Amino acid sequence: RLAPSILSCCAAALMLGCSARMGRMPDTAALESQLRPRVSHKGDVLRVLGPPRGYGVARLRHLPGQRVIWMYERADASMLSGEVKFSMLLTFFDGQTYDGYMWFSSDEQVKVRR
């Protein structure tokens, strides 16, 4: 009786050890409900989404000047299935003012709001 229980526990532990997660995706529903482009500021984004995983600057062709970018990302990989899922959220700022976002995932089509 004890052998099947031990075998089940070992199998579960092995399966849990065969996956990896990198990063943390914030609650993307909060983008629409709590943040307003050209009204919210960096402090609001930090409060709602938490600290970003990375920072950058970009020059977008259709907008004057540079935009500061905060990046949030998450990747999940399963060694058993070989499947990798990836999600990324880019938030854009014009100076200190939140200017919109771009969100995409390996599970969904690209979403952009400006």
C-alpha positions in Angstrom: 0.0 0.0 0.0 2.8 2.4 0.8 4.7 1.8 -2.5 1.9 3.4 -4.8 1.7 6.4 -2.5 5.5 6.9 -2.6 5.6 6.4 -6.3 2.8 8.9 -6.8 4.6 11.5 -4.7 7.9 10.9 -6.6 6.1 11.3 -10.0 4.5 14.5 -8.9 7.8 15.9 -7.6 9.5 15.0 -10.9 6.8 16.6 -13.0 6.9 19.8 -11.0 10.7 20.0 -11.4 10.3 19.8 -15.2 8.9 23.2 -15.8 10.4 26.7 -15.4 8.9 30.2 -15.1 10.7 33.5 -15.7 9.3 36.9 -14.8 5.8 38.0 -13.6 3.0 39.4 -15.7 1.0 42.1 -13.9 -2.8 42.2 -14.0 -3.4 43.5 -17.5 -7.1 44.2 -16.7 -5.9 47.1 -14.6 -4.5 48.8 -17.8 -8.0 49.6 -18.9 -9.7 50.0 -15.5 -7.1 52.0 -13.5 -4.7 53.7 -16.0 -5.6 56.5 -18.4 -3.2 57.5 -21.3 -2.0 61.1 -21.2 -3.5 61.4 -17.7 -1.8 58.8 -15.4 1.9 59.2 -14.4 4.8 56.8 -13.8 3.9 56.6 -10.1 0.4 55.4 -11.0 1.8 52.7 -13.4 4.2 51.6 -10.7 1.4 51.4 -8.1 -1.0 49.5 -10.4 1.4 47.1 -12.3 4.4 46.9 -9.9 8.1 47.3 -10.8 9.0 46.6 -14.4 11.5 43.9 -15.4 13.3 46.3 -17.8 13.5 49.8 -19.1 14.3 51.4 -22.4 13.8 54.3 -24.8 12.4 54.3 -28.3 11.8 56.8 -31.0 8.5 55.9 -32.7 8.2 57.2 -36.3 4.7 58.7 -36.0 5.4 60.5 -32.6 7.7 63.4 -31.9 10.6 62.8 -29.5 11.5 59.7 -27.6 9.3 57.5 -25.4 10.4 55.8 -22.3 9.4 52.2 -22.2 8.8 49.9 -19.2 8.8 46.2 -19.9 7.0 43.4 -18.1 7.4 39.8 -19.3 6.7 36.2 -18.4 7.9 33.0 -19.9 6.7 29.5 -19.0 8.5 26.4 -20.3 7.6 22.8 -19.9 10.4 20.2 -20.3 7.8 17.5 -20.7 5.9 18.9 -23.6 8.6 21.2 -25.0 6.0 24.0 -25.0 7.1 27.6 -24.2 4.6 30.4 -23.6 5.7 34.0 -23.6 3.9 37.2 -22.7 5.2 40.8 -22.9 3.7 44.1 -21.9 5.3 47.4 -22.9 4.2 50.6 -21.3 5.1 53.9 -23.0 5.7 57.3 -21.3 6.0 60.8 -22.7 8.2 62.2 -20.0 6.5 61.3 -16.7 3.1 60.8 -18.3 1.7 57.4 -19.2 1.2 57.3 -23.0 -0.3 53.9 -23.7 0.8 50.3 -24.0 1.4 47.3 -26.3 0.7 43.8 -25.0 1.2 40.5 -26.7 1.4 36.9 -25.9 2.1 33.6 -27.6 -1.5 32.7 -26.7 -3.2 35.8 -28.2 -3.0 38.3 -31.0 -1.2 41.6 -30.5 -3.2 44.3 -28.6 -2.3 48.0 -28.8 -4.0 50.9 -27.1 -3.2 54.5 -27.6 
